[in-house]
Amino acid sequence: MTKQIKPIAIIHTDFPEPFGIPRQSALCKELTGTIILEPEYQKDGILKGLEQFTHLWLIWGFSESPNGNDTVTVRPPKLGGFARVGVLASRSPIRPNGLGLSAVKIEGIRRDNQCGIVIDVSGVDLVDQTPIYDIKPYIPYSDSIPEASNGFACTDAKPLRVELPAEQEALIPVTKRKALRSVLASDIRPGYQHDNAHVYHLSFAGFTVSFQVLDDETVIVTNII
C-alpha cells in the first residue's frame, strides 16, 4: 500500500510568485530562505547531527504549478520555449507528482521563540511558503558526479550587466541588494521572450521591481515600488 506523503516543513523566501526564481538552486547563492518545521516535527533531536553538514537536499512540492499527470512533453526555457522534450527528461514544474529537488547551503540551525526549530539556508530557488516533504544531508562524495553530462541544459551564457540607479537601490534593504542584483543578472526572462521594449515586473522581498533588458546584455531597472 502506497503511503501518502505530507509536508514536514514550509520554507519562506523573498519570492511571492514564481517569476524571477532561479531555474536551479545555487545559481544565485545570495538568495536566502527559512525552513520552519511543521508542529508535529518540532521535536528535540530531529535535526541532531545535521550541523555536521554544509548543504541539504530539499524534496518539495510545486505548489504554484498545475497538475501534470497527463503531460508527456514540455518546452524547456533552455531551448527557447519552443522545442519539446519528454517531461521526464526535463526539470519542468509540470510533472506527474509535482515534486522538486534542490540543493541548498545551511546557514544556521536555531530555535525561534515563535516558530520553533528553523533552518536558515541560501542558494534557494523556491517560491514563498513552498511545502517541504523531506530534508536530507548533501554528501559530496556520492551526490556530486563531475563527469555527468549537462545535456541540453548546458549553457555558456554570461551574466547580464545590471544598471540599478542609486536612488532606486536605496529603497531596497542593504541585506537584499546583492541578492536582487544576482537575480537580475541571471536573466529571468522567459526563454521565448527577448523583446527590448518589454517591461518586466519582478516581485521580490516586498517590492515590485520593473526592468528592461537591452540587447541581451544589460538589465536596466526603471522603477521600484
Secondary structure, 3 states (H helix, E strand, C coil): CCCCCCCCEEEECCCCCCCCCCCCCCCCCCCEEEEEECHHHCCCCCCCCHHHCCEEEEEEECCCCCCCCCCCEECCHHHCCCCCEEHHHCCCCCCCCCEEEEEEEEEEEEEECCCEEEEEEECCCCCCCEEEEEEEECCHHHHCCCCCCCHHHCCCCCCCEEECCHHHHCCCCHHHHHHHHHHHHCCCCCCCCCCCCCCEEEEECCEEEEEEEECCCEEEEEEEC
